[in-house]
Amino acid sequence: MIAVNLDHYRLDADYKHGMHFTALPTAWVSGFDKNETLKIGSSTARTTDTPSASAGFLERILT
């Protein structure tokens, strides 16, 4: 019985970790200098001379 409960706990923890990990937003950019270190946050602004450059976040909406 202990082994079954421990297995259930581990599977549930792995599943919930996976759900949390895939739900985290992931930043992406296109058209920026590849040699530049990009930082994100409220105190950082992204600028570039490339008119077609863009940036955003990928995220999964859990329903």
Distance bins in CASP14 RR format, pairs under 12 A and 6 or more apart:
PFRMAT RR
TARGET T0000
AUTHOR 0000-0000-0000
RMODE 2
METHOD distances of the structure
MODEL  1
1 7 0 0 0 0 0 1 0 0 0 0 0
1 8 0 0 0 0 0 1 0 0 0 0 0
2 8 0 0 0 0 0 1 0 0 0 0 0
2 9 0 0 0 0 0 1 0 0 0 0 0
3 9 0 0 0 0 0 1 0 0 0 0 0
3 10 0 0 0 0 0 1 0 0 0 0 0
4 10 0 0 0 0 0 1 0 0 0 0 0
4 11 0 0 0 0 0 1 0 0 0 0 0
5 11 0 0 0 0 0 1 0 0 0 0 0
5 12 0 0 0 0 0 1 0 0 0 0 0
6 12 0 0 0 0 0 1 0 0 0 0 0
6 13 0 0 0 0 0 1 0 0 0 0 0
7 13 0 0 0 0 0 1 0 0 0 0 0
7 14 0 0 0 0 0 1 0 0 0 0 0
8 14 0 0 0 0 0 1 0 0 0 0 0
8 15 0 0 0 0 0 1 0 0 0 0 0
9 15 0 0 0 0 0 1 0 0 0 0 0
9 16 0 0 0 0 0 1 0 0 0 0 0
10 16 0 0 0 0 0 1 0 0 0 0 0
10 17 0 0 0 0 0 1 0 0 0 0 0
11 17 0 0 0 0 0 1 0 0 0 0 0
11 18 0 0 0 0 0 1 0 0 0 0 0
12 18 0 0 0 0 0 1 0 0 0 0 0
12 19 0 0 0 0 0 1 0 0 0 0 0
13 19 0 0 0 0 0 1 0 0 0 0 0
13 20 0 0 0 0 0 1 0 0 0 0 0
14 20 0 0 0 0 0 1 0 0 0 0 0
14 21 0 0 0 0 0 1 0 0 0 0 0
15 21 0 0 0 0 0 1 0 0 0 0 0
15 22 0 0 0 0 0 1 0 0 0 0 0
16 22 0 0 0 0 0 1 0 0 0 0 0
16 23 0 0 0 0 0 1 0 0 0 0 0
16 62 0 0 0 0 0 1 0 0 0 0 0
17 23 0 0 0 0 0 1 0 0 0 0 0
17 24 0 0 0 0 0 1 0 0 0 0 0
18 24 0 0 0 0 1 0 0 0 0 0 0
18 60 0 0 0 0 0 1 0 0 0 0 0
18 62 0 0 0 0 0 1 0 0 0 0 0
19 60 0 0 0 0 1 0 0 0 0 0 0
19 62 1 0 0 1 0 0 0 0 0 0 0
19 63 0 0 0 0 0 1 0 0 0 0 0
20 60 0 0 0 0 0 1 0 0 0 0 0
20 62 0 0 0 0 1 0 0 0 0 0 0
21 59 0 0 0 0 0 1 0 0 0 0 0
21 60 0 0 0 0 1 0 0 0 0 0 0
21 62 0 0 0 0 0 1 0 0 0 0 0
22 58 0 0 0 0 0 1 0 0 0 0 0
22 59 0 0 0 0 1 0 0 0 0 0 0
22 60 1 0 1 0 0 0 0 0 0 0 0
22 61 0 0 0 0 0 1 0 0 0 0 0
22 62 0 0 0 0 1 0 0 0 0 0 0
23 57 0 0 0 0 0 1 0 0 0 0 0
23 58 0 0 0 0 0 1 0 0 0 0 0
23 59 1 0 0 1 0 0 0 0 0 0 0
23 60 1 0 1 0 0 0 0 0 0 0 0
23 61 0 0 0 0 1 0 0 0 0 0 0
23 62 1 0 1 0 0 0 0 0 0 0 0
23 63 0 0 0 0 0 1 0 0 0 0 0
24 57 0 0 0 0 1 0 0 0 0 0 0
24 58 0 0 0 0 1 0 0 0 0 0 0
24 59 1 0 0 1 0 0 0 0 0 0 0
24 60 0 0 0 0 1 0 0 0 0 0 0
24 62 0 0 0 0 0 1 0 0 0 0 0
25 40 0 0 0 0 1 0 0 0 0 0 0
25 41 0 0 0 0 0 1 0 0 0 0 0
25 56 0 0 0 0 1 0 0 0 0 0 0
25 57 1 0 1 0 0 0 0 0 0 0 0
25 58 1 0 0 1 0 0 0 0 0 0 0
25 59 1 0 1 0 0 0 0 0 0 0 0
25 60 0 0 0 0 1 0 0 0 0 0 0
25 61 0 0 0 0 0 1 0 0 0 0 0
26 40 0 0 0 0 0 1 0 0 0 0 0
26 55 0 0 0 0 0 1 0 0 0 0 0
26 56 0 0 0 0 1 0 0 0 0 0 0
26 57 1 0 0 1 0 0 0 0 0 0 0
26 58 1 0 1 0 0 0 0 0 0 0 0
26 59 1 0 0 1 0 0 0 0 0 0 0
26 60 0 0 0 0 1 0 0 0 0 0 0
27 38 1 0 0 1 0 0 0 0 0 0 0
27 39 0 0 0 0 0 1 0 0 0 0 0
27 40 1 0 1 0 0 0 0 0 0 0 0
27 41 0 0 0 0 1 0 0 0 0 0 0
27 44 0 0 0 0 0 1 0 0 0 0 0
27 46 0 0 0 0 0 1 0 0 0 0 0
27 54 0 0 0 0 0 1 0 0 0 0 0
27 55 1 0 0 1 0 0 0 0 0 0 0
27 56 1 0 0 1 0 0 0 0 0 0 0
27 57 1 0 1 0 0 0 0 0 0 0 0
27 58 0 0 0 0 1 0 0 0 0 0 0
27 59 0 0 0 0 0 1 0 0 0 0 0
28 38 0 0 0 0 0 1 0 0 0 0 0
28 40 0 0 0 0 0 1 0 0 0 0 0
28 46 0 0 0 0 0 1 0 0 0 0 0
28 53 0 0 0 0 0 1 0 0 0 0 0
28 54 0 0 0 0 1 0 0 0 0 0 0
28 55 1 0 0 1 0 0 0 0 0 0 0
28 56 1 0 1 0 0 0 0 0 0 0 0
28 57 1 0 0 1 0 0 0 0 0 0 0
28 58 1 0 1 0 0 0 0 0 0 0 0
28 59 0 0 0 0 0 1 0 0 0 0 0
29 36 0 0 0 0 1 0 0 0 0 0 0
29 37 0 0 0 0 0 1 0 0 0 0 0
29 38 1 0 0 1 0 0 0 0 0 0 0
29 39 0 0 0 0 0 1 0 0 0 0 0
29 40 0 0 0 0 1 0 0 0 0 0 0
29 46 1 0 0 1 0 0 0 0 0 0 0
29 47 0 0 0 0 0 1 0 0 0 0 0
29 48 0 0 0 0 1 0 0 0 0 0 0
29 50 0 0 0 0 0 1 0 0 0 0 0
29 52 0 0 0 0 0 1 0 0 0 0 0
29 53 1 0 0 1 0 0 0 0 0 0 0
29 54 1 0 0 1 0 0 0 0 0 0 0
29 55 1 0 1 0 0 0 0 0 0 0 0
29 56 1 0 0 1 0 0 0 0 0 0 0
29 57 0 0 0 0 0 1 0 0 0 0 0
29 58 0 0 0 0 0 1 0 0 0 0 0
30 38 0 0 0 0 0 1 0 0 0 0 0
30 46 0 0 0 0 0 1 0 0 0 0 0
30 48 0 0 0 0 0 1 0 0 0 0 0
30 50 0 0 0 0 1 0 0 0 0 0 0
30 52 1 0 0 1 0 0 0 0 0 0 0
30 53 1 0 0 1 0 0 0 0 0 0 0
30 54 1 0 1 0 0 0 0 0 0 0 0
30 55 1 0 0 1 0 0 0 0 0 0 0
30 56 0 0 0 0 1 0 0 0 0 0 0
31 38 0 0 0 0 0 1 0 0 0 0 0
31 46 0 0 0 0 0 1 0 0 0 0 0
31 47 0 0 0 0 0 1 0 0 0 0 0
31 48 1 0 0 1 0 0 0 0 0 0 0
31 49 0 0 0 0 0 1 0 0 0 0 0
31 50 1 0 1 0 0 0 0 0 0 0 0
31 51 0 0 0 0 1 0 0 0 0 0 0
31 52 1 0 0 1 0 0 0 0 0 0 0
31 53 1 0 1 0 0 0 0 0 0 0 0
31 54 1 0 0 1 0 0 0 0 0 0 0
31 55 0 0 0 0 1 0 0 0 0 0 0
32 38 1 0 0 1 0 0 0 0 0 0 0
32 39 0 0 0 0 0 1 0 0 0 0 0
32 46 1 0 0 1 0 0 0 0 0 0 0
32 47 0 0 0 0 1 0 0 0 0 0 0
32 48 1 0 1 0 0 0 0 0 0 0 0
32 49 0 0 0 0 0 1 0 0 0 0 0
32 50 1 0 0 1 0 0 0 0 0 0 0
32 52 0 0 0 0 0 1 0 0 0 0 0
32 53 1 0 1 0 0 0 0 0 0 0 0
32 54 0 0 0 0 1 0 0 0 0 0 0
32 55 1 0 0 1 0 0 0 0 0 0 0
32 56 0 0 0 0 0 1 0 0 0 0 0
33 46 0 0 0 0 0 1 0 0 0 0 0
33 47 0 0 0 0 0 1 0 0 0 0 0
33 48 1 0 0 1 0 0 0 0 0 0 0
33 49 0 0 0 0 1 0 0 0 0 0 0
33 50 0 0 0 0 1 0 0 0 0 0 0
33 53 0 0 0 0 1 0 0 0 0 0 0
34 48 0 0 0 0 0 1 0 0 0 0 0
34 50 0 0 0 0 0 1 0 0 0 0 0
36 44 0 0 0 0 0 1 0 0 0 0 0
36 46 0 0 0 0 1 0 0 0 0 0 0
36 47 0 0 0 0 0 1 0 0 0 0 0
36 48 0 0 0 0 1 0 0 0 0 0 0
36 50 0 0 0 0 0 1 0 0 0 0 0
36 53 0 0 0 0 0 1 0 0 0 0 0
37 44 0 0 0 0 0 1 0 0 0 0 0
37 46 0 0 0 0 0 1 0 0 0 0 0
38 44 0 0 0 0 1 0 0 0 0 0 0
38 45 0 0 0 0 0 1 0 0 0 0 0
38 46 1 0 0 1 0 0 0 0 0 0 0
38 47 0 0 0 0 0 1 0 0 0 0 0
38 48 0 0 0 0 0 1 0 0 0 0 0
38 53 0 0 0 0 0 1 0 0 0 0 0
38 55 0 0 0 0 1 0 0 0 0 0 0
38 56 0 0 0 0 0 1 0 0 0 0 0
39 45 0 0 0 0 1 0 0 0 0 0 0
39 46 0 0 0 0 1 0 0 0 0 0 0
39 55 0 0 0 0 0 1 0 0 0 0 0
40 46 0 0 0 0 1 0 0 0 0 0 0
40 55 0 0 0 0 1 0 0 0 0 0 0
40 56 0 0 0 0 1 0 0 0 0 0 0
40 57 0 0 0 0 1 0 0 0 0 0 0
41 55 0 0 0 0 0 1 0 0 0 0 0
41 57 0 0 0 0 0 1 0 0 0 0 0
44 55 0 0 0 0 0 1 0 0 0 0 0
45 55 0 0 0 0 0 1 0 0 0 0 0
46 53 0 0 0 0 1 0 0 0 0 0 0
46 54 0 0 0 0 1 0 0 0 0 0 0
46 55 1 0 1 0 0 0 0 0 0 0 0
46 56 0 0 0 0 1 0 0 0 0 0 0
47 53 0 0 0 0 1 0 0 0 0 0 0
47 55 0 0 0 0 0 1 0 0 0 0 0
48 54 0 0 0 0 1 0 0 0 0 0 0
48 55 0 0 0 0 1 0 0 0 0 0 0
END
